[in-house]
């Protein structure tokens, strides 16, 4: 069987059962379990500090009513962060390279923020569709454009996350394949590509963290518009 570069993005199966759900649940194994050394455990202290820092950053642009979403946004941030980072390990599968999963995360949360705004302040939420001072002849066109831009937000969230992770994984695989191929022919060039691959891996770790943060940050900004 001839493998292609895109085979790494296909969901693995075991006895005909897709393993995507298991791969999504694996990061939860890194969370500590309650015990007598909960406070004195260094790993637990580091994880608690990380969660507190992320929560503060996400809640900064939100006013007080939006703080009720802290658990949802922080949990989403930790889920995306751990899945993205674990997907960089060899022989692993990254669920966030699937557009279907990213849309399944983006669309319900975006819809929840939209319905929250329509329930609490319908006039202000609908007022975003028509900027103040718009000339009368441009009103229908602007309402249509703003409506399209509103409904395209979850698609932009899902496509952004999918495209960035997919491009990074493909680039790493291309450079690693070139490194192995050039090793017996041009060892010097192969060493140079190995250094590039190492730097690219560090960059991809940063991209995985930044994309998880951007996904949740944009979701919190959408929430801020509706509360």
Helices and strands as residue ranges (DSSP letters): G 5-9, E 13-14, E 17-18, H 20-25, G 26-30, H 42-59, G 64-69, H 70-86, G 95-97, H 99-120, H 122-127, G 136-138, H 139-151, H 153-183, H 187-225
